[in-house]
């Protein structure tokens, strides 16, 4: 059973099946939406710096593009599996639908560890990925973006390779590019800020002042850092954050009851979000086990790292003080854990709503690239706030009206929109 709990794609399908039953979807629509439309597996041969040849395994999954081009990141990870990519592509479909942007769901990956690769080797993998996929991606059919362990530099190499193959300038082919090279202002902050926009709205619904709240965050990557930044600016206090230590291949939690200092932690963090243990101790942080973030006496938990972190075992460690779980990561909670959270009466802001700020801003970047006209940062973040707030309001309104779990309400809205698009096109 433990093994099954951690199959991300089976988890995504279980979540879908539950809502398909509520919506009474017909067999054809269910079959179409619970599986990807297209799945690509390919090999990327490269020459290593020492002259040896190595072959890396790459994937791209296009789950559904009935509402617009597929959209989703490309992650580099040594434990990447096609099931994870399929799950993430599926969640991207619902994510784009719940915030009502005209895109579908896609996801890509390469089984590799950038920690052990030179920049030249990483560039070859990026260009090799595009060479394998060039006929099946592009600004009007599938728009990739960065994800775990990929960044703006990787996107630029991919864009350059795509433009070399296509023979034209296509900045709208890929998002997450550096500003000045077709990237959007505000993109770096977008996912983390989006999480906190939804938390702010949830607290308003509960008549709780953000200044009176504390939070614990899992992960210290881009999403987590900007979530902490905005949460602190609005008056909240983060007392615990966890991070992965590359040196000893394990994670730790860093706790400070008076509140973590973001600038202080950033100074002692490597480029992969790993906090230096010794320096954190010197700065007055209590260094705890990696799983300790979930056991804190706080009002808000923000899982912002990897999938399956709140499961049937860890969910039992959540304290009664927790009122909100805002899922900054994709798929951090298993269906088994969902049942316990629902019984505890904790208000969940599900991943594909909470962390949709990233894809929303990616959509803004795509629009700006296609127009060849770029907005100021305040305009981007203002539009993002508007989109996230209206999406959150629609989901929370439905959840309260029909007495639904928030995840089910978000799925209901998203799946209904995608199913309708498939019907309108005559696919089912």
ABEGO torsion letter per residue (X at the ends): XAAAAABAAAAAAAAAAAAAAAAGBBAAAAAAAABBABBBBBBBBBBBAAGBBBBBBBBBBBABAAAEBBBEBBBBBAABBAAAAAAAAAAAAAAAAAAGBBBBBBBBBBBBBAAABBAAAAAAAAAAAAAAAAAABEAAABBBBBBBGBBAAAAAAAAAAAAAAAGBBBAAABBGBBBGAGBBBGAAAAAAAAAAAAAAAAAAAAGBBAAABBBBBBEABAAAAAAAAAAAAAGBBBABBBBBBAAAGBBBBBBBAAEBBAAAAAAABBAAGBBBAAAAAAAGBBBBBAAAAAABBBABBBBABBBGABBAAAAAABBAABABBBBABBGABBAAAAAAAAAAGBBBBBAAAAAAAAAAAAAAAAAAAAAGBBBBAAAAAAAAAAAAAAAAAAAAAAAAAAGBBAAAAAAAAAAAAAAAAAAAAGAX
